[in-house]
Amino acid sequence: MHHVENGLSVNDVSVTYKNGHTAIKNASFVLPTSSITALVGVNGSGKSTLFKSIMGFVSLSNGTVEIFDMPIKQALKSNLVAYVPQSEDIDWDFPILVEDVVMMGRYGHMNMLRMAKKIDHDEVSKALDRVGMQSYRHRQIGELSGGQKKRVFLARALAQKGQLILLDEPFTGVDVQTEDQIMLLLKELKEEGKSILVATHNLGSVPEFCDRTVLVNRTVLASGMTRDIFTQENLERAFGGMLRHFVLGGSDLHEDDDARKVTVLT
Ligand SMILES: Nc1ncnc2c1ncn2[C@@H]1O[C@H](COP(=O)(O)OP(=O)(O)OP(=O)(O)O)[C@@H](O)[C@H]1O
């Protein structure tokens, strides 16, 4: 079989919104298989726009996106991409049960009538188990905490069995325990060979669990192995004057009691 090394290849992508604002200009980076990549940048730097470009939700004014060497449409059709959106992009008042949200991950595997088969129910159950949400399966999605909601959408991605997994801010508003649980799960998925892209503000956790980093600010400033990219100089370029100090657990830069958190003064 033809071996594809990159789960995702973003080539010279630019996105200009209808109002004329160019959110991303000439961005390029790749995501190898079996890797976790952090997508890091300040608010408004274009992280969500990049995700939307990869999902085909916005049209590119320049460049191409390839997913396992396929064009976006074909990759989406082949169920290769699982997307965990930002919580703000989800309508939490929509009356739907937890198990039905996770079942949505199976739609791409069903025929047009969307009749769930045994395998679909099994995958939903397995996914709920993996994120520790089995006992909540009959709850309305709106009746969950922020961290629980995140886990349900992660379960949806698991049930979908995508090879490229995109997570937009999965750690916002979750406690440390849930954060650790999500990271552990992502590491397992990496071991299974998946390509994972995680947008995050939590710089402190990046060196610990993301082998690669893409730094963005309206374009890709730097990308590669985290140990090469996570330099004070690069981070200052990404965060500008807003980065007064950052904290890496156990490093010389340690300036804070809570080694896991980064202080970004605005
Ligand atoms: N639909 C849209 N139309 C016009 N401009 C937009 C649209 N969506 C986003 N933008 C602008 O594009 C820029 C990038 O936004 P984007 O949401 O990609 O940033 P982000 O890095 O995800 O930010 P955050 O960390 O705050 O979520 C911002 O200046 C934003 O105002």
The ligand as an SDF file (V2000), in Angstrom:
LIG
                    3D

 31 33  0  0  0  0  0  0  0  0999 V2000
  -16.5400   35.3210    9.4180 N   0  0  0  0  0  0  0  0  0  0  0  0
  -15.5940   36.2570    9.5390 C   0  0  0  0  0  0  0  0  0  0  0  0
  -15.6490   37.3790    8.7890 N   0  0  0  0  0  0  0  0  0  0  0  0
  -14.6980   38.3290    8.9000 C   0  0  0  0  0  0  0  0  0  0  0  0
  -13.6400   38.2550    9.7100 N   0  0  0  0  0  0  0  0  0  0  0  0
  -13.5260   37.1730   10.4810 C   0  0  0  0  0  0  0  0  0  0  0  0
  -14.4870   36.1100   10.4420 C   0  0  0  0  0  0  0  0  0  0  0  0
  -14.1110   35.1540   11.3260 N   0  0  0  0  0  0  0  0  0  0  0  0
  -12.9760   35.6000   11.8870 C   0  0  0  0  0  0  0  0  0  0  0  0
  -12.6090   36.8050   11.3930 N   0  0  0  0  0  0  0  0  0  0  0  0
  -11.4170   37.5940   11.7460 C   0  0  0  0  0  0  0  0  0  0  0  0
  -10.2660   36.8560   11.3540 O   0  0  0  0  0  0  0  0  0  0  0  0
   -9.2430   36.9560   12.3360 C   0  0  0  0  0  0  0  0  0  0  0  0
   -8.8450   35.5490   12.8180 C   0  0  0  0  0  0  0  0  0  0  0  0
   -9.9280   34.9940   13.5390 O   0  0  0  0  0  0  0  0  0  0  0  0
   -9.8690   33.5090   14.1180 P   0  0  0  0  0  0  0  0  0  0  0  0
  -11.1970   33.2160   14.7070 O   0  0  0  0  0  0  0  0  0  0  0  0
   -9.3510   32.6120   13.0780 O   0  0  0  0  0  0  0  0  0  0  0  0
   -8.7770   33.6760   15.2650 O   0  0  0  0  0  0  0  0  0  0  0  0
   -8.3330   32.6970   16.4320 P   0  0  0  0  0  0  0  0  0  0  0  0
   -6.8610   32.6460   16.3890 O   0  0  0  0  0  0  0  0  0  0  0  0
   -9.0720   31.4300   16.3220 O   0  0  0  0  0  0  0  0  0  0  0  0
   -8.7900   33.5180   17.6930 O   0  0  0  0  0  0  0  0  0  0  0  0
   -9.2620   33.0240   19.1680 P   0  0  0  0  0  0  0  0  0  0  0  0
   -8.0300   32.5310   19.8530 O   0  0  0  0  0  0  0  0  0  0  0  0
   -9.7780   34.2980   19.7500 O   0  0  0  0  0  0  0  0  0  0  0  0
  -10.3120   31.9800   18.9670 O   0  0  0  0  0  0  0  0  0  0  0  0
   -9.7940   37.8480   13.4350 C   0  0  0  0  0  0  0  0  0  0  0  0
   -9.2940   39.1540   13.2250 O   0  0  0  0  0  0  0  0  0  0  0  0
  -11.2920   37.7950   13.2290 C   0  0  0  0  0  0  0  0  0  0  0  0
  -11.8820   38.9990   13.6290 O   0  0  0  0  0  0  0  0  0  0  0  0
  1  2  1  0
  2  3  1  0
  2  7  2  0
  3  4  2  0
  4  5  1  0
  5  6  2  0
  6  7  1  0
  6 10  1  0
  7  8  1  0
  8  9  2  0
  9 10  1  0
 10 11  1  0
 11 12  1  0
 11 30  1  0
 12 13  1  0
 13 14  1  0
 13 28  1  0
 14 15  1  0
 15 16  1  0
 16 17  2  0
 16 18  1  0
 16 19  1  0
 19 20  1  0
 20 21  2  0
 20 22  1  0
 20 23  1  0
 23 24  1  0
 24 25  2  0
 24 26  1  0
 24 27  1  0
 28 29  1  0
 28 30  1  0
 30 31  1  0
M  END
$$$$
